[in-house]
Amino acid sequence: MEELRLRNLSEITSRLYIGATERFAGYFGRSPDQLGPGQIREFFLHLLDDKRVTARTVQLYRSALKFLYVKTLRRPWFDEEVARIKQRLQLPTVLSAEEIVRILDRIANLKHWIIIATLYATGLRVSELRRLKVSDIDSPRMLIHVRQGKGKIPRDIGLSPALLERLRIYWRRDKPKDWLFPGQHPDVPLDDRTIRLICRKAARSAGITTKRVSPHVFRHSCATHMLEAGADLRTIQVLLGHANIQTTARYLRVSTAHLQTIPSPFDALNLKPIDRSYNRRPE
């Protein structure tokens, strides 16, 4: 925990790493400094075979244990002895503009409506949304200040005039004082789990059952729709707070408008017309 603090890793990353390390130690009932590559391999196979977790989850455990063994325990063997699990590329789930409207039109709770509208309008991560404060809405400059981005890197996002109008309606009714979206206690922000539940319920109410809708789906949808509206990848990267533009580039794979503008090489071939006699059956 001291090592995590010294390296200034985010609260979420620290919590995930500590939890993964606890589960690893608990599985063997021994301190991790008494375990080695063989036990790590056994634990990963247990996760895959018994717990049926995804390759992405195992990779998260690997990152946590790598931090423990390399950064904290100073064990140099980790990368050589512990294989990286190959992950299959997965395309992000994206909602259409019509589905976004359908979801918003079915929400009766104003606070829930504003939460989902803000997720889509800004592309914020759920952790960033829940930490928004009333003072982060900079209406004179038409900006939203994200003070707790991933890696604790702050950034500014343009504020939609349409969103600002609705945020003012929400503020006049609920009068949030500090946190923009407080939980049951006004001194504590709404928790991640509640926001995820709000998104799932809203999608079900809108009749969207073929897609698993989470807060991150609204982020994916925002990025994809910005790309289709003509925004360049670098701008989208800055707005979303991606450290690597390759993360942003995956939206090229799901943007139907972008894919439809790319001509097929087949279209450039100088082909003869098809002989209609091909359709005749031989006598």
C-alpha positions, 0 to 999 in steps of 0.5 A: 500500500505504501508503494502504491501511494508513493507511485501516486496510482489512482484510488481505483487501481490501488483498490483493484491491485490490493484486492487481487493480491489478497485473493492470491494470498488467500487461495494458498493461505500463505504470504505472497513473498513465500510464493513464486511462479509455479503458484502464480501459474496455478492460481491463473489456471484456477481463475480460468478453469474454476472461476470462469473469468475472462482473459482480461480479468486474468491480465488484471491479476497479472498486472497486480501481481507484477506490481507486487513482485517487481515494484514491492518485493524486487523479484526480477524473474516476473516477466520471464517466468509469468506469461502474458495471457493473449486477449482477443480484440473486442469491439466496444458496444455502441448505442445508436442516436435513436437508442440514446433518445429512446432511453432518455425518453423513458426516464421519469427520474430527473436526476437519473436523466441528467446522469445518463445525459451527462455520460453521453454528452461528455464521454466521462468515465463513471469514476469521473462523473461521480466526482464532479462537483457543482463548481466544476461546471464552468458555465461562463467558459462553457467547460466542465473541469475533470479534476480526477481523471484516470491517473489523476490527470485533469482535463477540460471538456466542452459544455453542451449548451443543451446539457447546461440548460438541463443541468440548471433545471436539475440544480434548481430542483435538487440544490446540490451543494458540493457533489453534483450527484450526491448519494443518500448522504449529501457529503458523499458522491453517488457510488459506481454501483448505483450509477451502473444500476441506473444505466441498466434499468434505463436500457431495460425500460427502453426495450434494449435487451440485445446490448449490455448497457453500462456507463462505459457504453455511453462513453463509447457511443459519445466517441463514436458519434463524435467521430461520425460527426467529423471530429478527428482522432486526436481531438477525441483522444484529448476529450476522453483522456486517453493516454494512447491514441491507439485506444481511441483508434478502435472507434474507427472499427465501429463507426458505420459512417466512417466505414461506409465512406471507405471505397472498396477496391472492387469499385475501381475495377474496369469490369465488363457488364455481366452477360445476362445469358448466365441466368439462362438454364442450359437446355 
